[in-house]
Amino acid sequence: MARNKIIPYDQRMKFIARKLRKNMTLSEILLWKQIRCRKLGVQFHRQVPIDRFVVDFYCHEIMLAIEIDGITHDNPQSDASDKERQQILETYGVKFIRIPDKEVKRNLDGILRLLEAKVRKMLE
């Protein structure tokens, strides 16, 4: 497994990522508090530019992206665009975990157990 592979990104995405970091959703804030500072054993970053996209959370070490899907992801057009975006990023070797926004608010402990198990498995 390639560790800490840096994937190139469109420089314009850096400014978008910075803006998104300053305007995180409640679910993103709740999850970020639980995964920052290597709390899952690996370092996650928030609002990371990759290629021409920005992912909610990303760990370079295991190439894992976590996406929080809110209400804007509920329509068919957004769903198709999310799938296309994910497929493009997967060509770089990025793995994805998609979590519904509501699930973060309702079941944060369960989400954290799922993430801990996924990270452990990817580190093996």
LINBELVEN-V458485 format. One record per residue. N is the residue number from 1. RES is the residue in one small letter. OMEGA is omega in degrees with one decimal (999 if undefined). Layout:
n:res:omega
N:RES:OMEGA
N:RES:OMEGA
This chain:
n:res:omega
1:m:178.2
2:a:-178.9
3:r:175.3
4:n:176.2
5:k:178.5
6:i:-179.1
7:i:-179.3
8:p:179.4
9:y:175.9
10:d:-176.0
11:q:178.5
12:r:-179.1
13:m:179.3
14:k:-179.2
15:f:176.7
16:i:179.3
17:a:179.8
18:r:178.9
19:k:179.0
20:l:177.5
21:r:-178.9
22:k:-175.8
23:n:-178.6
24:m:176.1
25:t:178.1
26:l:-179.4
27:s:177.7
28:e:178.8
29:i:-179.2
30:l:-179.4
31:l:-178.9
32:w:179.6
33:k:-176.7
34:q:-175.8
35:i:-178.3
36:r:175.9
37:c:175.0
38:r:-178.7
39:k:176.1
40:l:179.4
41:g:176.4
42:v:-177.0
43:q:173.3
44:f:173.7
45:h:-178.8
46:r:178.3
47:q:-174.4
48:v:175.8
49:p:175.0
50:i:-177.1
51:d:178.6
52:r:-176.5
53:f:173.0
54:v:176.4
55:v:-176.0
56:d:180.0
57:f:-177.7
58:y:174.6
59:c:180.0
60:h:-174.4
61:e:-178.5
62:i:178.3
63:m:-179.3
64:l:175.6
65:a:174.1
66:i:179.2
67:e:174.6
68:i:-177.7
69:d:179.4
70:g:-175.5
71:i:179.7
72:t:-180.0
73:h:-174.0
74:d:-179.0
75:n:-175.2
76:p:-179.3
77:q:178.1
78:s:179.3
79:d:179.0
80:a:-179.6
81:s:175.5
82:d:-179.5
83:k:179.4
84:e:178.6
85:r:179.6
86:q:179.4
87:q:178.7
88:i:-178.3
89:l:177.2
90:e:176.9
91:t:175.7
92:y:-177.6
93:g:179.9
94:v:174.4
95:k:-175.9
96:f:164.7
97:i:178.3
98:r:-177.5
99:i:176.0
100:p:179.3
101:d:-178.6
102:k:-177.9
103:e:177.4
104:v:-178.5
105:k:-176.3
106:r:-168.4
107:n:-177.4
108:l:179.6
109:d:178.0
110:g:177.6
111:i:-180.0
112:l:176.9
113:r:178.0
114:l:-179.6
115:l:178.1
116:e:179.6
117:a:-179.9
118:k:179.9
119:v:178.2
120:r:-178.7
121:k:-179.5
122:m:178.6
123:l:-177.9
124:e:999
